[in-house]
Amino acid sequence: MCYVFVFSELHYLPQTAYINETTYLLCGYAETAITPVDWFYYNPAQYNSDEIFIIDGGYVVLDTVFNNRLNISGSTLIINDVKPDDTGLYLCHENAGFGEEHGVNITVKGKLIERKVGATSRTG
């Protein structure tokens, strides 16, 4: 008897978030994700950093790192008032940790500035 194991590489979806904005992280295909979900956060810029367990079974369990800026809606993680330190990898585990794993790799950039065409400024 011969067994063949096939391992598929987990691909992390890239996502850009902007400082002071709200960003929504989908757990895989959010409409088909098996809830409740667990979310973990990992910041590779911090040496010797471990994953931080932030959502357990659909409930926020650790928000001290994010200063009460996290919410969950179904399987979607919501980060309010995005900060530069929110950059990193967010891992979602369906079915309270017993289902599929999905990843979102967040890059935080400066807030977009809207310029009005033809606007002038006056001083004095």
Jmol script that loads the backbone (N, CA, C; Angstrom):
load data "model"
ATOM      1  N   MET A   1       0.846  -1.164   0.000  1.00  0.00           N
ATOM      2  CA  MET A   1       0.000   0.000   0.000  1.00  0.00           C
ATOM      3  C   MET A   1       0.900   1.239   0.000  1.00  0.00           C
ATOM      4  N   CYS A   2       0.522   2.200  -0.812  1.00  0.00           N
ATOM      5  CA  CYS A   2       1.316   3.418  -0.936  1.00  0.00           C
ATOM      6  C   CYS A   2       0.420   4.623  -0.655  1.00  0.00           C
ATOM      7  N   TYR A   3       0.905   5.529   0.186  1.00  0.00           N
ATOM      8  CA  TYR A   3       0.159   6.751   0.477  1.00  0.00           C
ATOM      9  C   TYR A   3       0.880   7.920  -0.171  1.00  0.00           C
ATOM     10  N   VAL A   4       0.120   8.797  -0.763  1.00  0.00           N
ATOM     11  CA  VAL A   4       0.685  10.010  -1.348  1.00  0.00           C
ATOM     12  C   VAL A   4       0.050  11.193  -0.641  1.00  0.00           C
ATOM     13  N   PHE A   5       0.881  12.025  -0.062  1.00  0.00           N
ATOM     14  CA  PHE A   5       0.385  13.215   0.610  1.00  0.00           C
ATOM     15  C   PHE A   5       0.634  14.422  -0.281  1.00  0.00           C
ATOM     16  N   VAL A   6      -0.396  15.219  -0.444  1.00  0.00           N
ATOM     17  CA  VAL A   6      -0.273  16.425  -1.256  1.00  0.00           C
ATOM     18  C   VAL A   6      -0.521  17.613  -0.340  1.00  0.00           C
ATOM     19  N   PHE A   7       0.449  18.488  -0.264  1.00  0.00           N
ATOM     20  CA  PHE A   7       0.317  19.677   0.563  1.00  0.00           C
ATOM     21  C   PHE A   7       0.181  20.883  -0.347  1.00  0.00           C
ATOM     22  N   SER A   8      -0.848  21.643  -0.130  1.00  0.00           N
ATOM     23  CA  SER A   8      -0.996  22.857  -0.925  1.00  0.00           C
ATOM     24  C   SER A   8      -0.452  24.023  -0.119  1.00  0.00           C
ATOM     25  N   GLU A   9       0.254  24.891  -0.781  1.00  0.00           N
ATOM     26  CA  GLU A   9       0.854  26.044  -0.127  1.00  0.00           C
ATOM     27  C   GLU A   9      -0.225  27.067   0.175  1.00  0.00           C
ATOM     28  N   LEU A  10      -0.222  27.584   1.393  1.00  0.00           N
ATOM     29  CA  LEU A  10      -1.181  28.608   1.771  1.00  0.00           C
ATOM     30  C   LEU A  10      -0.736  29.925   1.157  1.00  0.00           C
ATOM     31  N   HIS A  11      -1.606  30.531   0.418  1.00  0.00           N
ATOM     32  CA  HIS A  11      -1.297  31.823  -0.190  1.00  0.00           C
ATOM     33  C   HIS A  11      -1.961  32.920   0.622  1.00  0.00           C
ATOM     34  N   TYR A  12      -1.184  33.919   0.964  1.00  0.00           N
ATOM     35  CA  TYR A  12      -1.704  35.034   1.727  1.00  0.00           C
ATOM     36  C   TYR A  12      -2.128  36.126   0.766  1.00  0.00           C
ATOM     37  N   LEU A  13      -3.352  36.576   0.906  1.00  0.00           N
ATOM     38  CA  LEU A  13      -3.852  37.634   0.045  1.00  0.00           C
ATOM     39  C   LEU A  13      -3.250  38.970   0.467  1.00  0.00           C
ATOM     40  N   PRO A  14      -2.700  39.721  -0.478  1.00  0.00           N
ATOM     41  CA  PRO A  14      -2.178  41.044  -0.131  1.00  0.00           C
ATOM     42  C   PRO A  14      -3.325  42.048  -0.025  1.00  0.00           C
ATOM     43  N   GLN A  15      -3.226  42.941   0.921  1.00  0.00           N
ATOM     44  CA  GLN A  15      -4.238  43.983   1.074  1.00  0.00           C
ATOM     45  C   GLN A  15      -3.556  45.242   1.582  1.00  0.00           C
ATOM     46  N   THR A  16      -3.969  46.386   1.064  1.00  0.00           N
ATOM     47  CA  THR A  16      -3.436  47.670   1.503  1.00  0.00           C
ATOM     48  C   THR A  16      -4.462  48.347   2.395  1.00  0.00           C
ATOM     49  N   ALA A  17      -3.996  48.847   3.518  1.00  0.00           N
ATOM     50  CA  ALA A  17      -4.842  49.611   4.435  1.00  0.00           C
ATOM     51  C   ALA A  17      -4.213  50.995   4.570  1.00  0.00           C
ATOM     52  N   TYR A  18      -5.042  51.984   4.869  1.00  0.00           N
ATOM     53  CA  TYR A  18      -4.559  53.359   4.964  1.00  0.00           C
ATOM     54  C   TYR A  18      -4.730  53.888   6.383  1.00  0.00           C
ATOM     55  N   ILE A  19      -3.725  54.632   6.846  1.00  0.00           N
ATOM     56  CA  ILE A  19      -3.709  55.204   8.190  1.00  0.00           C
ATOM     57  C   ILE A  19      -4.994  55.987   8.440  1.00  0.00           C
ATOM     58  N   ASN A  20      -5.555  55.787   9.618  1.00  0.00           N
ATOM     59  CA  ASN A  20      -6.775  56.438  10.118  1.00  0.00           C
ATOM     60  C   ASN A  20      -8.061  55.971   9.431  1.00  0.00           C
ATOM     61  N   GLU A  21      -7.971  55.026   8.512  1.00  0.00           N
ATOM     62  CA  GLU A  21      -9.155  54.500   7.825  1.00  0.00           C
ATOM     63  C   GLU A  21      -9.593  53.200   8.501  1.00  0.00           C
ATOM     64  N   THR A  22     -10.707  52.647   8.058  1.00  0.00           N
ATOM     65  CA  THR A  22     -11.182  51.343   8.512  1.00  0.00           C
ATOM     66  C   THR A  22     -10.902  50.340   7.413  1.00  0.00           C
ATOM     67  N   THR A  23     -10.409  49.163   7.790  1.00  0.00           N
ATOM     68  CA  THR A  23     -10.154  48.110   6.799  1.00  0.00           C
ATOM     69  C   THR A  23     -10.890  46.839   7.204  1.00  0.00           C
ATOM     70  N   TYR A  24     -11.289  46.081   6.197  1.00  0.00           N
ATOM     71  CA  TYR A  24     -12.070  44.859   6.394  1.00  0.00           C
ATOM     72  C   TYR A  24     -11.265  43.673   5.860  1.00  0.00           C
ATOM     73  N   LEU A  25     -11.025  42.691   6.704  1.00  0.00           N
ATOM     74  CA  LEU A  25     -10.260  41.507   6.318  1.00  0.00           C
ATOM     75  C   LEU A  25     -11.219  40.329   6.208  1.00  0.00           C
ATOM     76  N   LEU A  26     -11.327  39.799   5.003  1.00  0.00           N
ATOM     77  CA  LEU A  26     -12.217  38.663   4.770  1.00  0.00           C
ATOM     78  C   LEU A  26     -11.508  37.365   5.121  1.00  0.00           C
ATOM     79  N   CYS A  27     -12.254  36.460   5.721  1.00  0.00           N
ATOM     80  CA  CYS A  27     -11.723  35.139   6.035  1.00  0.00           C
ATOM     81  C   CYS A  27     -11.975  34.252   4.824  1.00  0.00           C
ATOM     82  N   GLY A  28     -11.012  34.175   3.938  1.00  0.00           N
ATOM     83  CA  GLY A  28     -11.190  33.401   2.708  1.00  0.00           C
ATOM     84  C   GLY A  28     -12.301  33.991   1.875  1.00  0.00           C
ATOM     85  N   TYR A  29     -13.224  33.159   1.498  1.00  0.00           N
ATOM     86  CA  TYR A  29     -14.414  33.622   0.789  1.00  0.00           C
ATOM     87  C   TYR A  29     -15.471  33.823   1.855  1.00  0.00           C
ATOM     88  N   ALA A  30     -15.570  35.055   2.352  1.00  0.00           N
ATOM     89  CA  ALA A  30     -16.367  35.362   3.546  1.00  0.00           C
ATOM     90  C   ALA A  30     -17.781  34.805   3.496  1.00  0.00           C
ATOM     91  N   GLU A  31     -18.394  34.772   2.313  1.00  0.00           N
ATOM     92  CA  GLU A  31     -19.775  34.296   2.259  1.00  0.00           C
ATOM     93  C   GLU A  31     -19.879  32.792   2.465  1.00  0.00           C
ATOM     94  N   THR A  32     -18.770  32.073   2.332  1.00  0.00           N
ATOM     95  CA  THR A  32     -18.811  30.622   2.525  1.00  0.00           C
ATOM     96  C   THR A  32     -17.968  30.162   3.710  1.00  0.00           C
ATOM     97  N   ALA A  33     -17.366  31.076   4.445  1.00  0.00           N
ATOM     98  CA  ALA A  33     -16.542  30.702   5.592  1.00  0.00           C
ATOM     99  C   ALA A  33     -17.418  30.076   6.673  1.00  0.00           C
ATOM    100  N   ILE A  34     -16.893  29.020   7.265  1.00  0.00           N
ATOM    101  CA  ILE A  34     -17.630  28.340   8.328  1.00  0.00           C
ATOM    102  C   ILE A  34     -17.356  29.084   9.634  1.00  0.00           C
ATOM    103  N   THR A  35     -18.404  29.669  10.198  1.00  0.00           N
ATOM    104  CA  THR A  35     -18.259  30.432  11.430  1.00  0.00           C
ATOM    105  C   THR A  35     -18.586  29.527  12.615  1.00  0.00           C
ATOM    106  N   PRO A  36     -18.134  29.820  13.811  1.00  0.00           N
ATOM    107  CA  PRO A  36     -17.326  30.988  14.147  1.00  0.00           C
ATOM    108  C   PRO A  36     -15.878  30.834  13.694  1.00  0.00           C
ATOM    109  N   VAL A  37     -15.171  31.939  13.654  1.00  0.00           N
ATOM    110  CA  VAL A  37     -13.784  31.926  13.206  1.00  0.00           C
ATOM    111  C   VAL A  37     -12.856  32.413  14.314  1.00  0.00           C
ATOM    112  N   ASP A  38     -11.594  32.018  14.183  1.00  0.00           N
ATOM    113  CA  ASP A  38     -10.526  32.525  15.046  1.00  0.00           C
ATOM    114  C   ASP A  38      -9.604  33.355  14.175  1.00  0.00           C
ATOM    115  N   TRP A  39      -9.094  34.451  14.709  1.00  0.00           N
ATOM    116  CA  TRP A  39      -8.117  35.284  14.000  1.00  0.00           C
ATOM    117  C   TRP A  39      -6.852  35.396  14.834  1.00  0.00           C
ATOM    118  N   PHE A  40      -5.710  35.349  14.149  1.00  0.00           N
ATOM    119  CA  PHE A  40      -4.402  35.530  14.764  1.00  0.00           C
ATOM    120  C   PHE A  40      -3.688  36.653  14.025  1.00  0.00           C
ATOM    121  N   TYR A  41      -2.801  37.349  14.740  1.00  0.00           N
ATOM    122  CA  TYR A  41      -2.027  38.439  14.140  1.00  0.00           C
ATOM    123  C   TYR A  41      -0.543  38.147  14.357  1.00  0.00           C
ATOM    124  N   TYR A  42       0.242  38.395  13.323  1.00  0.00           N
ATOM    125  CA  TYR A  42       1.691  38.212  13.403  1.00  0.00           C
ATOM    126  C   TYR A  42       2.361  39.373  12.678  1.00  0.00           C
ATOM    127  N   ASN A  43       3.272  40.054  13.364  1.00  0.00           N
ATOM    128  CA  ASN A  43       3.998  41.171  12.767  1.00  0.00           C
ATOM    129  C   ASN A  43       5.450  40.755  12.571  1.00  0.00           C
ATOM    130  N   PRO A  44       5.826  40.410  11.323  1.00  0.00           N
ATOM    131  CA  PRO A  44       7.190  39.939  11.071  1.00  0.00           C
ATOM    132  C   PRO A  44       8.261  41.001  11.300  1.00  0.00           C
ATOM    133  N   ALA A  45       7.878  42.260  11.397  1.00  0.00           N
ATOM    134  CA  ALA A  45       8.856  43.322  11.635  1.00  0.00           C
ATOM    135  C   ALA A  45       9.355  43.301  13.079  1.00  0.00           C
ATOM    136  N   GLN A  46       8.579  42.680  13.962  1.00  0.00           N
ATOM    137  CA  GLN A  46       8.988  42.580  15.361  1.00  0.00           C
ATOM    138  C   GLN A  46       9.726  41.264  15.547  1.00  0.00           C
ATOM    139  N   TYR A  47      11.004  41.345  15.817  1.00  0.00           N
ATOM    140  CA  TYR A  47      11.808  40.144  15.980  1.00  0.00           C
ATOM    141  C   TYR A  47      11.291  39.309  17.144  1.00  0.00           C
ATOM    142  N   ASN A  48      11.367  38.004  16.993  1.00  0.00           N
ATOM    143  CA  ASN A  48      10.912  37.049  18.003  1.00  0.00           C
ATOM    144  C   ASN A  48       9.428  37.214  18.332  1.00  0.00           C
ATOM    145  N   SER A  49       8.674  37.692  17.362  1.00  0.00           N
ATOM    146  CA  SER A  49       7.249  37.888  17.573  1.00  0.00           C
ATOM    147  C   SER A  49       6.497  36.579  17.347  1.00  0.00           C
ATOM    148  N   ASP A  50       5.588  36.274  18.244  1.00  0.00           N
ATOM    149  CA  ASP A  50       4.717  35.116  18.086  1.00  0.00           C
ATOM    150  C   ASP A  50       3.376  35.595  17.554  1.00  0.00           C
ATOM    151  N   GLU A  51       2.582  34.628  17.081  1.00  0.00           N
ATOM    152  CA  GLU A  51       1.221  34.966  16.686  1.00  0.00           C
ATOM    153  C   GLU A  51       0.458  35.425  17.923  1.00  0.00           C
ATOM    154  N   ILE A  52      -0.400  36.423  17.736  1.00  0.00           N
ATOM    155  CA  ILE A  52      -1.240  36.917  18.823  1.00  0.00           C
ATOM    156  C   ILE A  52      -2.671  36.480  18.533  1.00  0.00           C
ATOM    157  N   PHE A  53      -3.280  35.791  19.470  1.00  0.00           N
ATOM    158  CA  PHE A  53      -4.652  35.307  19.350  1.00  0.00           C
ATOM    159  C   PHE A  53      -5.582  36.484  19.640  1.00  0.00           C
ATOM    160  N   ILE A  54      -6.322  36.978  18.629  1.00  0.00           N
ATOM    161  CA  ILE A  54      -7.135  38.176  18.852  1.00  0.00           C
ATOM    162  C   ILE A  54      -8.639  37.929  18.779  1.00  0.00           C
ATOM    163  N   ILE A  55      -9.062  36.893  18.038  1.00  0.00           N
ATOM    164  CA  ILE A  55     -10.483  36.560  17.941  1.00  0.00           C
ATOM    165  C   ILE A  55     -10.633  35.070  18.244  1.00  0.00           C
ATOM    166  N   ASP A  56     -11.502  34.734  19.185  1.00  0.00           N
ATOM    167  CA  ASP A  56     -11.735  33.340  19.561  1.00  0.00           C
ATOM    168  C   ASP A  56     -13.209  33.016  19.364  1.00  0.00           C
ATOM    169  N   GLY A  57     -13.491  32.158  18.406  1.00  0.00           N
ATOM    170  CA  GLY A  57     -14.867  31.742  18.177  1.00  0.00           C
ATOM    171  C   GLY A  57     -15.801  32.895  17.845  1.00  0.00           C
ATOM    172  N   GLY A  58     -15.271  33.910  17.187  1.00  0.00           N
ATOM    173  CA  GLY A  58     -16.094  35.048  16.794  1.00  0.00           C
ATOM    174  C   GLY A  58     -16.144  36.180  17.803  1.00  0.00           C
ATOM    175  N   TYR A  59     -15.372  36.075  18.887  1.00  0.00           N
ATOM    176  CA  TYR A  59     -15.368  37.119  19.913  1.00  0.00           C
ATOM    177  C   TYR A  59     -13.962  37.688  20.082  1.00  0.00           C
ATOM    178  N   VAL A  60     -13.866  38.999  20.269  1.00  0.00           N
ATOM    179  CA  VAL A  60     -12.577  39.650  20.506  1.00  0.00           C
ATOM    180  C   VAL A  60     -12.073  39.210  21.876  1.00  0.00           C
ATOM    181  N   VAL A  61     -10.865  38.639  21.918  1.00  0.00           N
ATOM    182  CA  VAL A  61     -10.300  38.178  23.183  1.00  0.00           C
ATOM    183  C   VAL A  61      -9.097  39.006  23.625  1.00  0.00           C
ATOM    184  N   LEU A  62      -8.419  39.625  22.677  1.00  0.00           N
ATOM    185  CA  LEU A  62      -7.262  40.446  23.027  1.00  0.00           C
ATOM    186  C   LEU A  62      -7.279  41.686  22.161  1.00  0.00           C
ATOM    187  N   ASP A  63      -7.588  42.790  22.777  1.00  0.00           N
ATOM    188  CA  ASP A  63      -7.630  44.034  22.015  1.00  0.00           C
ATOM    189  C   ASP A  63      -6.692  45.075  22.606  1.00  0.00           C
ATOM    190  N   THR A  64      -5.851  44.679  23.554  1.00  0.00           N
ATOM    191  CA  THR A  64      -4.928  45.650  24.141  1.00  0.00           C
ATOM    192  C   THR A  64      -3.890  46.103  23.130  1.00  0.00           C
ATOM    193  N   VAL A  65      -3.489  45.213  22.226  1.00  0.00           N
ATOM    194  CA  VAL A  65      -2.521  45.577  21.192  1.00  0.00           C
ATOM    195  C   VAL A  65      -3.142  46.580  20.226  1.00  0.00           C
ATOM    196  N   PHE A  66      -4.440  46.448  19.994  1.00  0.00           N
ATOM    197  CA  PHE A  66      -5.133  47.288  19.027  1.00  0.00           C
ATOM    198  C   PHE A  66      -5.940  48.407  19.688  1.00  0.00           C
ATOM    199  N   ASN A  67      -5.864  48.553  20.990  1.00  0.00           N
ATOM    200  CA  ASN A  67      -6.523  49.631  21.722  1.00  0.00           C
ATOM    201  C   ASN A  67      -8.002  49.764  21.381  1.00  0.00           C
ATOM    202  N   ASN A  68      -8.724  48.663  21.489  1.00  0.00           N
ATOM    203  CA  ASN A  68     -10.173  48.634  21.272  1.00  0.00           C
ATOM    204  C   ASN A  68     -10.591  49.084  19.880  1.00  0.00           C
ATOM    205  N   ARG A  69      -9.786  48.749  18.870  1.00  0.00           N
ATOM    206  CA  ARG A  69     -10.100  49.127  17.484  1.00  0.00           C
ATOM    207  C   ARG A  69     -10.591  47.951  16.650  1.00  0.00           C
ATOM    208  N   LEU A  70     -10.749  46.759  17.263  1.00  0.00           N
ATOM    209  CA  LEU A  70     -11.162  45.571  16.520  1.00  0.00           C
ATOM    210  C   LEU A  70     -12.648  45.293  16.681  1.00  0.00           C
ATOM    211  N   ASN A  71     -13.251  44.808  15.605  1.00  0.00           N
ATOM    212  CA  ASN A  71     -14.620  44.302  15.623  1.00  0.00           C
ATOM    213  C   ASN A  71     -14.658  43.079  14.727  1.00  0.00           C
ATOM    214  N   ILE A  72     -15.697  42.276  14.878  1.00  0.00           N
ATOM    215  CA  ILE A  72     -15.893  41.116  14.019  1.00  0.00           C
ATOM    216  C   ILE A  72     -17.335  41.151  13.533  1.00  0.00           C
ATOM    217  N   SER A  73     -17.523  40.872  12.261  1.00  0.00           N
ATOM    218  CA  SER A  73     -18.857  40.794  11.673  1.00  0.00           C
ATOM    219  C   SER A  73     -18.911  39.510  10.854  1.00  0.00           C
ATOM    220  N   GLY A  74     -19.588  38.492  11.383  1.00  0.00           N
ATOM    221  CA  GLY A  74     -19.559  37.177  10.745  1.00  0.00           C
ATOM    222  C   GLY A  74     -18.146  36.641  10.817  1.00  0.00           C
ATOM    223  N   SER A  75     -17.501  36.476   9.669  1.00  0.00           N
ATOM    224  CA  SER A  75     -16.113  36.017   9.649  1.00  0.00           C
ATOM    225  C   SER A  75     -15.140  37.132   9.266  1.00  0.00           C
ATOM    226  N   THR A  76     -15.664  38.346   9.062  1.00  0.00           N
ATOM    227  CA  THR A  76     -14.842  39.475   8.629  1.00  0.00           C
ATOM    228  C   THR A  76     -14.269  40.217   9.832  1.00  0.00           C
ATOM    229  N   LEU A  77     -12.943  40.376   9.859  1.00  0.00           N
ATOM    230  CA  LEU A  77     -12.279  41.147  10.901  1.00  0.00           C
ATOM    231  C   LEU A  77     -12.257  42.608  10.472  1.00  0.00           C
ATOM    232  N   ILE A  78     -12.653  43.503  11.363  1.00  0.00           N
ATOM    233  CA  ILE A  78     -12.701  44.932  11.070  1.00  0.00           C
ATOM    234  C   ILE A  78     -11.697  45.632  11.967  1.00  0.00           C
ATOM    235  N   ILE A  79     -10.784  46.393  11.348  1.00  0.00           N
ATOM    236  CA  ILE A  79      -9.805  47.183  12.103  1.00  0.00           C
ATOM    237  C   ILE A  79     -10.143  48.644  11.863  1.00  0.00           C
ATOM    238  N   ASN A  80     -10.528  49.322  12.925  1.00  0.00           N
ATOM    239  CA  ASN A  80     -10.856  50.745  12.851  1.00  0.00           C
ATOM    240  C   ASN A  80      -9.619  51.582  13.123  1.00  0.00           C
ATOM    241  N   ASP A  81      -9.587  52.787  12.575  1.00  0.00           N
ATOM    242  CA  ASP A  81      -8.510  53.750  12.827  1.00  0.00           C
ATOM    243  C   ASP A  81      -7.135  53.088  12.657  1.00  0.00           C
ATOM    244  N   VAL A  82      -6.875  52.573  11.462  1.00  0.00           N
ATOM    245  CA  VAL A  82      -5.650  51.824  11.155  1.00  0.00           C
ATOM    246  C   VAL A  82      -4.400  52.615  11.541  1.00  0.00           C
ATOM    247  N   LYS A  83      -3.453  51.922  12.148  1.00  0.00           N
ATOM    248  CA  LYS A  83      -2.167  52.489  12.563  1.00  0.00           C
ATOM    249  C   LYS A  83      -1.038  51.804  11.794  1.00  0.00           C
ATOM    250  N   PRO A  84       0.133  52.453  11.663  1.00  0.00           N
ATOM    251  CA  PRO A  84       1.261  51.819  10.963  1.00  0.00           C
ATOM    252  C   PRO A  84       1.637  50.457  11.543  1.00  0.00           C
ATOM    253  N   ASP A  85       1.512  50.280  12.858  1.00  0.00           N
ATOM    254  CA  ASP A  85       1.872  49.013  13.501  1.00  0.00           C
ATOM    255  C   ASP A  85       0.898  47.882  13.180  1.00  0.00           C
ATOM    256  N   ASP A  86      -0.194  48.177  12.485  1.00  0.00           N
ATOM    257  CA  ASP A  86      -1.147  47.134  12.104  1.00  0.00           C
ATOM    258  C   ASP A  86      -0.648  46.319  10.910  1.00  0.00           C
ATOM    259  N   THR A  87       0.450  46.747  10.303  1.00  0.00           N
ATOM    260  CA  THR A  87       1.065  45.988   9.215  1.00  0.00           C
ATOM    261  C   THR A  87       1.383  44.590   9.720  1.00  0.00           C
ATOM    262  N   GLY A  88       1.131  43.597   8.895  1.00  0.00           N
ATOM    263  CA  GLY A  88       1.479  42.235   9.293  1.00  0.00           C
ATOM    264  C   GLY A  88       0.568  41.210   8.671  1.00  0.00           C
ATOM    265  N   LEU A  89       0.688  40.003   9.168  1.00  0.00           N
ATOM    266  CA  LEU A  89      -0.057  38.868   8.658  1.00  0.00           C
ATOM    267  C   LEU A  89      -1.199  38.534   9.615  1.00  0.00           C
ATOM    268  N   TYR A  90      -2.385  38.416   9.059  1.00  0.00           N
ATOM    269  CA  TYR A  90      -3.573  38.050   9.822  1.00  0.00           C
ATOM    270  C   TYR A  90      -4.039  36.690   9.321  1.00  0.00           C
ATOM    271  N   LEU A  91      -4.142  35.731  10.224  1.00  0.00           N
ATOM    272  CA  LEU A  91      -4.548  34.376   9.873  1.00  0.00           C
ATOM    273  C   LEU A  91      -5.926  34.089  10.441  1.00  0.00           C
ATOM    274  N   CYS A  92      -6.781  33.553   9.595  1.00  0.00           N
ATOM    275  CA  CYS A  92      -8.129  33.211   9.994  1.00  0.00           C
ATOM    276  C   CYS A  92      -8.284  31.694   9.925  1.00  0.00           C
ATOM    277  N   HIS A  93      -8.872  31.129  10.964  1.00  0.00           N
ATOM    278  CA  HIS A  93      -9.153  29.698  11.008  1.00  0.00           C
ATOM    279  C   HIS A  93     -10.667  29.528  11.106  1.00  0.00           C
ATOM    280  N   GLU A  94     -11.246  28.884  10.100  1.00  0.00           N
ATOM    281  CA  GLU A  94     -12.685  28.645  10.099  1.00  0.00           C
ATOM    282  C   GLU A  94     -13.073  27.627  11.164  1.00  0.00           C
ATOM    283  N   ASN A  95     -14.368  27.615  11.475  1.00  0.00           N
ATOM    284  CA  ASN A  95     -14.958  26.620  12.357  1.00  0.00           C
ATOM    285  C   ASN A  95     -14.235  26.564  13.703  1.00  0.00           C
ATOM    286  N   ALA A  96     -14.040  27.726  14.304  1.00  0.00           N
ATOM    287  CA  ALA A  96     -13.411  27.851  15.631  1.00  0.00           C
ATOM    288  C   ALA A  96     -12.061  27.149  15.713  1.00  0.00           C
ATOM    289  N   GLY A  97     -11.282  27.230  14.640  1.00  0.00           N
ATOM    290  CA  GLY A  97      -9.938  26.667  14.642  1.00  0.00           C
ATOM    291  C   GLY A  97      -9.830  25.267  14.083  1.00  0.00           C
ATOM    292  N   PHE A  98     -10.940  24.646  13.717  1.00  0.00           N
ATOM    293  CA  PHE A  98     -10.915  23.276  13.216  1.00  0.00           C
ATOM    294  C   PHE A  98     -11.084  23.205  11.701  1.00  0.00           C
ATOM    295  N   GLY A  99     -11.246  24.336  11.055  1.00  0.00           N
ATOM    296  CA  GLY A  99     -11.467  24.356   9.605  1.00  0.00           C
ATOM    297  C   GLY A  99     -10.267  24.868   8.847  1.00  0.00           C
ATOM    298  N   GLU A 100     -10.523  25.345   7.647  1.00  0.00           N
ATOM    299  CA  GLU A 100      -9.452  25.834   6.779  1.00  0.00           C
ATOM    300  C   GLU A 100      -8.816  27.099   7.331  1.00  0.00           C
ATOM    301  N   GLU A 101      -7.548  27.297   6.959  1.00  0.00           N
ATOM    302  CA  GLU A 101      -6.820  28.496   7.342  1.00  0.00           C
ATOM    303  C   GLU A 101      -6.684  29.405   6.127  1.00  0.00           C
ATOM    304  N   HIS A 102      -6.872  30.698   6.348  1.00  0.00           N
ATOM    305  CA  HIS A 102      -6.712  31.707   5.306  1.00  0.00           C
ATOM    306  C   HIS A 102      -5.828  32.809   5.854  1.00  0.00           C
ATOM    307  N   GLY A 103      -5.121  33.491   4.982  1.00  0.00           N
ATOM    308  CA  GLY A 103      -4.246  34.568   5.433  1.00  0.00           C
ATOM    309  C   GLY A 103      -4.413  35.836   4.625  1.00  0.00           C
ATOM    310  N   VAL A 104      -4.286  36.968   5.316  1.00  0.00           N
ATOM    311  CA  VAL A 104      -4.313  38.282   4.675  1.00  0.00           C
ATOM    312  C   VAL A 104      -3.065  39.015   5.142  1.00  0.00           C
ATOM    313  N   ASN A 105      -2.258  39.477   4.199  1.00  0.00           N
ATOM    314  CA  ASN A 105      -1.035  40.200   4.511  1.00  0.00           C
ATOM    315  C   ASN A 105      -1.294  41.690   4.302  1.00  0.00           C
ATOM    316  N   ILE A 106      -1.340  42.444   5.392  1.00  0.00           N
ATOM    317  CA  ILE A 106      -1.693  43.864   5.347  1.00  0.00           C
ATOM    318  C   ILE A 106      -0.441  44.731   5.265  1.00  0.00           C
ATOM    319  N   THR A 107      -0.465  45.667   4.334  1.00  0.00           N
ATOM    320  CA  THR A 107       0.542  46.717   4.248  1.00  0.00           C
ATOM    321  C   THR A 107      -0.170  48.031   4.527  1.00  0.00           C
ATOM    322  N   VAL A 108       0.327  48.789   5.490  1.00  0.00           N
ATOM    323  CA  VAL A 108      -0.300  50.060   5.846  1.00  0.00           C
ATOM    324  C   VAL A 108       0.462  51.196   5.165  1.00  0.00           C
ATOM    325  N   LYS A 109      -0.295  52.068   4.523  1.00  0.00           N
ATOM    326  CA  LYS A 109       0.280  53.234   3.845  1.00  0.00           C
ATOM    327  C   LYS A 109      -0.348  54.500   4.386  1.00  0.00           C
ATOM    328  N   GLY A 110       0.288  55.639   4.068  1.00  0.00           N
ATOM    329  CA  GLY A 110      -0.242  56.931   4.489  1.00  0.00           C
ATOM    330  C   GLY A 110      -1.613  57.179   3.905  1.00  0.00           C
ATOM    331  N   LYS A 111      -2.363  58.031   4.550  1.00  0.00           N
ATOM    332  CA  LYS A 111      -3.717  58.333   4.109  1.00  0.00           C
ATOM    333  C   LYS A 111      -3.694  59.039   2.758  1.00  0.00           C
ATOM    334  N   LEU A 112      -4.622  58.648   1.909  1.00  0.00           N
ATOM    335  CA  LEU A 112      -4.740  59.296   0.602  1.00  0.00           C
ATOM    336  C   LEU A 112      -5.191  60.738   0.782  1.00  0.00           C
ATOM    337  N   ILE A 113      -4.591  61.630   0.024  1.00  0.00           N
ATOM    338  CA  ILE A 113      -4.947  63.046   0.092  1.00  0.00           C
ATOM    339  C   ILE A 113      -5.711  63.409  -1.170  1.00  0.00           C
ATOM    340  N   GLU A 114      -6.878  63.986  -0.955  1.00  0.00           N
ATOM    341  CA  GLU A 114      -7.706  64.378  -2.083  1.00  0.00           C
ATOM    342  C   GLU A 114      -7.412  65.830  -2.416  1.00  0.00           C
ATOM    343  N   ARG A 115      -7.101  66.102  -3.671  1.00  0.00           N
ATOM    344  CA  ARG A 115      -6.842  67.475  -4.089  1.00  0.00           C
ATOM    345  C   ARG A 115      -7.957  67.915  -4.999  1.00  0.00           C
ATOM    346  N   LYS A 116      -8.442  69.117  -4.781  1.00  0.00           N
ATOM    347  CA  LYS A 116      -9.482  69.668  -5.629  1.00  0.00           C
ATOM    348  C   LYS A 116      -8.832  70.376  -6.809  1.00  0.00           C
ATOM    349  N   VAL A 117      -9.310  70.081  -7.968  1.00  0.00           N
ATOM    350  CA  VAL A 117      -8.777  70.705  -9.175  1.00  0.00           C
ATOM    351  C   VAL A 117      -9.192  72.168  -9.207  1.00  0.00           C
ATOM    352  N   GLY A 118      -8.228  73.034  -9.454  1.00  0.00           N
ATOM    353  CA  GLY A 118      -8.502  74.456  -9.573  1.00  0.00           C
ATOM    354  C   GLY A 118      -8.611  75.198  -8.244  1.00  0.00           C
ATOM    355  N   ALA A 119      -8.338  74.526  -7.136  1.00  0.00           N
ATOM    356  CA  ALA A 119      -8.414  75.179  -5.841  1.00  0.00           C
ATOM    357  C   ALA A 119      -7.208  76.076  -5.634  1.00  0.00           C
ATOM    358  N   THR A 120      -7.432  77.215  -5.037  1.00  0.00           N
ATOM    359  CA  THR A 120      -6.333  78.119  -4.720  1.00  0.00           C
ATOM    360  C   THR A 120      -6.376  78.434  -3.248  1.00  0.00           C
ATOM    361  N   SER A 121      -5.243  78.797  -2.704  1.00  0.00           N
ATOM    362  CA  SER A 121      -5.220  79.187  -1.285  1.00  0.00           C
ATOM    363  C   SER A 121      -4.728  80.620  -1.200  1.00  0.00           C
ATOM    364  N   ARG A 122      -5.274  81.302  -0.216  1.00  0.00           N
ATOM    365  CA  ARG A 122      -4.904  82.711  -0.006  1.00  0.00           C
ATOM    366  C   ARG A 122      -4.391  82.872   1.403  1.00  0.00           C
ATOM    367  N   THR A 123      -3.395  83.679   1.533  1.00  0.00           N
ATOM    368  CA  THR A 123      -2.875  84.023   2.851  1.00  0.00           C
ATOM    369  C   THR A 123      -2.810  85.513   2.951  1.00  0.00           C
ATOM    370  N   GLY A 124      -2.893  85.989   4.176  1.00  0.00           N
ATOM    371  CA  GLY A 124      -2.699  87.407   4.392  1.00  0.00           C
ATOM    372  C   GLY A 124      -3.943  88.110   4.404  1.00  0.00           C
TER     373      GLY A 124
END
end "model"
wireframe off; spacefill off
backbone 0.3
color backbone group
